[in-house]
Amino acid sequence: MFLPSLPAMTLAFGSDAATAQLTVTLFLAGLAAAQLLWGPLSDRLGRRRVLLTGLAVYAAAGTACAFAPSMSLLVAARVVQALGAGSGPVIARAVVRDLYEPERAARVLAAMGTAQALTPILAPMLGGWVHVLAGWRAVFVVLGGFGAAFLVTAWRIVPETNVYAGARGAGEGGGLAALLRHPRYAAYVAAAAMMFSGQFAFITGSSFALITILGVPPTVYGLCFGAVAVGLMAGNFVSVRLGPRLGIDTMIGGGTMIGAAAGVVMAALAWAGVASVATVIAPMFCYAFGLGWVLPNAMAGAIGPFPRMAGLAAAGAGFVQLTGSALYAIAVSHTYDGTLRPMTTAVATAGIAALVTFALLRRGPVVLDSTERRRP
């Protein structure tokens, strides 16, 4: 939401663009790391109190961002804000696991994903309007206000769903390393992380690809980006409809096939010297459509067998997804050569890797956590 304000923030503090970008990169790093904190805590202490704590931290940090007297303190406040924000996605996924079995959970997560796909479309627009009307500090006031509103709403309507909270064995099971040793958990997490890495490579490279290389005006760039987000929404919508009939593994397999095919077509066109907005956006729409099949089903499959460790399972999946995609995008950024080839090749590689890895790892047995047989 505050991305349109980055230039103004840089100017206000007399900083440089690289330092200002830390408000984004360190936020993402904090968001990934925070999930490993909140997830296990919610297994032991309960979802509700951990969610309320995280939202309170997020709201308070938003206010601190708004009144930060220097860029360094703004960056620090953004890291704290990320720590609070990390409670939201991981606990939301754990709550879905608490309430629903994997097949139904995949449907609910897909519906949530449809709404979440609107964020990259609407947030920059809202942030731009707030910035124009009241300045960049007001953007963080609004973010803090959203956090406070979510806190009050959660306090009023979110019940405790973790029936294992405080019980003997709650949250036990060997930690994330033990989870990753389960072949099917690793398959689901890897498929989601690799597919999302391709999408993230496009997100980080799209401005150079569309604006610098293809000459798309900044005003049109947002529409192109929005078209890809619509593909993700469409994929989530179809997943809601088809998922219950086809099953989790079929949806993930189909989604990775769509992503791999779309990536290969886009890369082949780029290497053939065919460069246009259509040859980038149309395949990426299809890739995002496949991603909409993969993400909710992979998350449901990953956390489904671990009811006592749903928070940790969701946290591990989110951490691997965010961290892996960020590292992948950083590596891809160093291959930029003024053409579409590096970005399109990265998307194709991610799609193929997701398809092959899921096909190889999914053969493992479904293993419930060892405490499932000892329900309180």
KOLVEXTI-417229 format. One line per 8 residues: for each residue x negated, z, y of C-alpha. Coordinates in pm, 1 decimal. Example, Ala and Ser with C-alpha at 12.3 -4.5 7.8 and 13.67 -1.06 7.14 Angstrom:
-1230.0,780.0,-450.0  -1367.0,714.0,-106.0
END
This chain:
0.0,0.0,0.0  -287.1,69.3,238.3  -487.9,-245.9,156.8  -367.5,-430.1,470.9  -511.0,-138.9,672.3  -865.6,-157.4,531.5  -1009.2,-362.5,820.6  -856.1,-128.4,1079.2
-984.0,179.8,895.7  -1332.5,30.1,881.2  -1326.9,-39.5,1254.0  -1184.3,302.1,1342.7  -1465.1,488.8,1168.2  -1739.1,240.8,1256.3  -1800.7,199.8,886.3  -1881.5,-103.2,672.0
-1664.7,-295.5,428.5  -1852.4,-171.6,121.2  -1790.0,192.7,210.0  -1427.2,123.6,292.2  -1382.7,-41.2,-47.9  -1475.0,291.3,-207.2  -1127.1,411.2,-111.6  -1004.5,162.1,-372.8
-1274.1,166.5,-641.5  -1319.1,544.9,-652.3  -941.5,587.7,-653.8  -921.5,371.5,-966.6  -1207.6,565.3,-1125.9  -1038.4,895.5,-1046.1  -706.3,765.2,-1174.8  -863.9,675.9,-1508.4
-1052.1,1005.5,-1544.8  -754.9,1217.9,-1438.3  -549.3,1098.1,-1731.7  -794.2,1266.7,-1968.0  -723.3,1592.6,-1782.9  -345.6,1580.3,-1750.2  -265.5,1435.3,-2092.7  -417.0,1713.3,-2307.1
-293.6,1978.1,-2062.9  62.3,1850.4,-2100.0  27.8,1876.7,-2479.0  -65.9,2244.1,-2450.9  128.4,2362.7,-2144.2  424.3,2125.4,-2132.0  502.0,1803.1,-1946.3  709.0,1945.1,-1661.8
469.9,2197.9,-1508.7  172.2,1960.5,-1537.6  366.8,1675.9,-1375.1  477.8,1900.2,-1087.5  119.7,2015.7,-1032.3  -10.7,1659.5,-1025.7  255.4,1543.3,-781.5  182.1,1838.8,-552.3
-187.4,1745.7,-550.7  -100.5,1383.0,-474.1  129.1,1473.4,-183.8  -120.5,1716.7,-29.3  -406.0,1467.2,-62.7  -196.8,1199.8,107.9  -164.9,1426.0,410.8  -540.3,1492.9,400.9
-604.3,1117.2,401.3  -383.5,1072.4,705.7  -581.5,1325.5,909.8  -931.3,1256.0,773.2  -1183.8,1264.3,1063.1  -1441.6,1041.7,890.7  -1468.4,770.5,629.0  -1656.5,999.4,389.9
-1379.8,1260.1,402.6  -1118.3,987.9,363.9  -1293.1,866.2,49.5  -1308.2,1224.2,-81.4  -937.6,1274.9,-11.1  -859.6,949.8,-193.3  -1043.8,1077.3,-501.2  -834.0,1395.9,-495.3
-523.3,1183.5,-446.8  -620.8,980.9,-754.0  -654.2,1299.5,-957.7  -296.0,1387.5,-869.2  -170.0,1033.8,-923.1  -313.3,1028.5,-1274.6  -49.6,1275.1,-1389.2  234.9,1029.0,-1335.2
170.9,744.3,-1580.1  26.9,953.1,-1861.8  305.5,1211.0,-1859.6  576.0,945.6,-1821.1  449.9,776.6,-2138.0  422.5,1107.7,-2320.9  778.8,1198.1,-2222.3  900.2,866.6,-2362.9
726.0,951.8,-2692.1  882.0,1298.6,-2689.1  1229.1,1150.2,-2660.9  1214.8,829.1,-2864.5  1069.5,687.4,-3182.3  814.4,402.9,-3141.7  1055.5,105.6,-3158.1  1289.6,255.2,-2897.4
993.7,382.5,-2695.1  857.2,28.1,-2668.9  1188.2,-84.8,-2521.7  1192.3,197.8,-2267.1  828.3,137.6,-2169.6  902.0,-233.5,-2123.8  1189.2,-149.0,-1889.8  955.7,81.9,-1696.3
697.4,-196.7,-1682.0  950.1,-433.2,-1526.3  997.5,-191.6,-1237.9  623.8,-121.6,-1209.1  550.6,-494.0,-1180.7  728.1,-491.7,-845.3  466.3,-256.3,-700.6  193.2,-516.2,-627.7
456.6,-730.9,-458.1  633.3,-472.3,-243.9  358.0,-218.3,-168.1  134.9,-445.0,46.7  440.9,-569.3,234.9  560.6,-215.6,311.9  209.6,-103.3,401.5  167.5,-396.1,638.2
490.1,-315.6,818.7  404.0,53.9,852.7  56.6,-35.4,979.5  192.3,-272.6,1243.5  452.5,-22.1,1360.3  252.0,302.3,1355.0  -111.6,243.2,1256.8  -314.9,299.5,942.7
-285.3,678.7,939.9  91.8,646.9,916.8  49.9,458.2,589.9  -101.2,768.3,429.5  170.7,984.9,581.4  424.1,763.0,405.6  227.6,785.3,78.9  222.5,1164.1,107.7
594.1,1157.5,181.9  658.1,955.1,-130.5  459.3,1211.2,-327.3  665.6,1496.4,-183.2  988.5,1310.6,-259.7  878.5,1248.8,-617.9  782.2,1616.1,-648.7  1126.3,1735.8,-538.4
1299.8,1480.7,-759.8  1093.0,1576.5,-1064.3  1151.2,1946.8,-998.9  1526.4,1889.3,-994.2  1580.7,1642.7,-1278.4  1282.4,1633.0,-1517.5  1329.4,1871.4,-1813.1  1062.8,1998.8,-2048.6
1048.2,1749.6,-2335.6  742.7,1872.7,-2527.7  887.7,2091.0,-2802.2  535.2,2170.3,-2922.7  415.2,2315.7,-2590.3  265.0,2659.6,-2644.4  308.7,2631.6,-3020.1  26.9,2680.1,-3264.5
-158.4,2354.2,-3312.5  -22.5,2198.1,-2994.9  -274.3,1951.3,-2861.8  -506.4,1999.6,-3158.0  -634.8,1710.6,-3363.5  -998.2,1642.3,-3287.0  -971.9,1488.6,-2943.5  -994.4,1130.1,-2825.1
-1283.6,1043.3,-3055.8  -1070.3,1135.7,-3355.8  -783.3,924.0,-3228.0  -1006.5,621.5,-3179.9  -1114.3,649.9,-3542.6  -759.3,570.1,-3651.0  -768.0,190.3,-3702.1  -416.1,126.6,-3577.3
-457.8,345.1,-3268.7  -778.6,155.7,-3193.8  -597.9,-174.9,-3253.1  -320.1,-94.9,-3008.2  -553.5,43.5,-2742.9  -796.8,-247.3,-2777.5  -523.6,-511.3,-2756.0  -380.8,-357.9,-2438.7
-721.7,-301.7,-2278.7  -850.0,-651.4,-2351.4  -534.3,-827.6,-2236.6  -524.5,-616.4,-1920.0  -892.5,-693.4,-1859.4  -805.0,-1061.4,-1831.5  -529.1,-982.7,-1584.0  -762.7,-756.3,-1386.1
-1030.2,-1026.9,-1377.0  -771.6,-1250.7,-1213.4  -660.8,-978.9,-971.1  -1013.8,-911.5,-846.3  -1113.7,-1277.5,-835.0  -789.5,-1433.5,-715.8  -863.8,-1409.3,-343.2  -1190.0,-1601.4,-385.9
-1031.4,-1848.6,-628.0  -722.9,-1922.9,-422.9  -831.7,-1869.7,-62.5  -1203.4,-1956.2,-65.0  -1214.3,-2228.2,-332.0  -866.2,-2381.8,-317.2  -803.3,-2321.4,53.5  -475.0,-2135.3,15.1
-367.5,-1965.8,343.5  -352.7,-1584.5,324.4  21.1,-1598.5,390.8  71.7,-1816.3,82.2  -172.2,-1613.9,-127.6  75.1,-1327.7,-147.7  338.5,-1562.8,-287.3  96.1,-1689.2,-553.1
8.5,-1334.4,-650.4  376.5,-1247.6,-658.8  447.9,-1538.8,-893.4  206.8,-1392.9,-1148.4  373.3,-1052.2,-1110.9  707.5,-1220.1,-1183.3  556.1,-1346.9,-1508.7  474.8,-987.7,-1605.6
828.3,-878.9,-1518.3  972.7,-1162.2,-1726.3  755.6,-1065.0,-2021.9  869.2,-703.9,-1999.0  1232.1,-814.3,-1976.6  1200.7,-1031.6,-2287.6  1024.3,-745.6,-2465.3  1322.9,-521.1,-2398.8
1550.1,-779.7,-2561.2  1338.3,-900.4,-2852.3  1130.7,-591.8,-2930.4  1392.1,-405.0,-3136.8  1449.3,-712.6,-3355.8  1093.1,-835.2,-3399.6  904.4,-505.6,-3409.3  599.6,-371.9,-3228.3
328.3,-558.1,-3418.0  505.5,-894.0,-3394.7  551.1,-855.2,-3019.6  185.1,-765.6,-2968.5  68.1,-1050.3,-3190.8  291.4,-1295.8,-3007.7  184.3,-1166.2,-2667.6  -185.6,-1197.1,-2746.9
-128.8,-1551.2,-2878.1  46.9,-1647.8,-2554.8  -230.4,-1488.8,-2348.2  -509.4,-1653.4,-2545.3  -343.5,-1996.1,-2527.7  -275.9,-1966.8,-2154.6  -632.4,-1854.7,-2086.2  -782.3,-2137.8,-2290.5
-570.0,-2397.6,-2109.2  -667.3,-2258.6,-1768.4  -1037.8,-2244.4,-1855.6  -1033.1,-2593.9,-2007.7  -880.5,-2736.7,-1690.9  -1138.1,-2557.9,-1474.8  -1430.4,-2682.5,-1684.3  -1282.4,-3034.1,-1673.5
-1292.6,-3019.4,-1294.8  -915.0,-3003.1,-1251.6  -871.6,-2743.8,-977.2  -542.7,-2675.5,-802.5  -307.3,-2389.0,-733.4  -82.5,-2507.8,-1016.2  -364.8,-2512.2,-1273.5  -438.5,-2147.3,-1193.0
-97.8,-1992.8,-1125.5  101.6,-2162.3,-1403.3  -134.1,-2048.0,-1683.7  -165.7,-1701.7,-1525.8  214.1,-1675.8,-1514.9  213.2,-1741.2,-1890.8  -75.8,-1497.7,-1945.3  110.9,-1225.5,-1754.4
423.9,-1309.2,-1954.8  229.6,-1239.2,-2275.4  86.2,-922.9,-2121.8  443.1,-804.2,-2066.9  489.8,-820.4,-2443.4  164.0,-644.8,-2523.6  144.3,-345.9,-2288.5  467.6,-156.3,-2366.1
451.6,-223.2,-2739.2  83.3,-133.5,-2764.9  142.3,192.8,-2580.1  440.4,279.8,-2798.4  242.3,197.1,-3112.0  -56.9,400.2,-2996.7  125.4,723.0,-2915.8  402.5,699.5,-3176.3
218.3,857.1,-3473.6  89.1,1153.1,-3269.5  382.3,1367.3,-3148.1  170.4,1681.1,-3100.9  -96.1,1484.3,-2915.0  125.3,1238.5,-2725.9  -32.0,1337.1,-2395.2  -386.4,1287.7,-2520.9
-292.9,963.9,-2699.4  -135.4,823.6,-2382.1  -428.3,946.9,-2173.2  -683.9,786.2,-2402.3  -502.2,454.6,-2396.9  -470.5,460.9,-2018.4  -832.9,563.1,-1969.1  -969.8,289.0,-2194.1
-741.6,31.5,-2033.2  -836.4,114.9,-1673.8  -1205.5,178.7,-1734.9  -1255.3,-121.0,-1959.5  -1078.3,-361.0,-1725.5  -1269.5,-231.7,-1423.1  -1607.2,-273.3,-1596.0  -1504.7,-618.6,-1717.3
-1402.7,-725.9,-1367.6  -1730.2,-595.8,-1222.2  -1927.8,-794.7,-1478.8  -1724.7,-1108.0,-1407.7  -1774.7,-1070.0,-1031.9  -2150.4,-1110.0,-1079.5  -2098.4,-1453.0,-1238.3  -1920.5,-1601.9,-935.3
-2066.4,-1947.0,-863.3  -1823.4,-2096.5,-614.5  -1605.0,-2253.3,-885.2  -1303.7,-2146.9,-1089.3  -1502.4,-2146.5,-1412.8  -1618.3,-1780.7,-1428.1  -1275.9,-1630.7,-1358.3  -1083.2,-1865.4,-1587.1
-1337.4,-1823.5,-1866.0  -1308.0,-1445.8,-1831.8  -929.8,-1464.7,-1867.7  -956.9,-1688.0,-2174.8  -1221.7,-1465.4,-2332.4  -1009.5,-1154.3,-2282.8  -702.8,-1317.3,-2435.9  -894.1,-1443.7,-2739.2
-1066.2,-1106.5,-2785.5  -730.2,-926.4,-2776.3  -582.5,-1164.5,-3033.5  -875.0,-1143.9,-3276.4  -932.7,-769.6,-3240.1  -568.5,-680.2,-3296.1  -550.0,-907.7,-3600.8  -855.0,-738.8,-3753.8
-776.4,-375.4,-3671.4  -400.0,-365.5,-3727.6  -448.3,-361.9,-4105.8  -523.7,8.6,-4099.6  -259.5,253.5,-4224.9  -19.8,435.1,-3995.8  -156.0,792.5,-3990.1  37.8,1082.6,-3843.0
-160.9,1360.5,-3683.0  -245.2,1637.9,-3922.8  -16.0,1890.9,-3756.6  298.8,1678.5,-3782.8  391.0,1842.9,-4111.4  380.7,2190.2,-3953.1  657.9,2169.2,-3698.8  753.1,2498.2,-3536.2
END
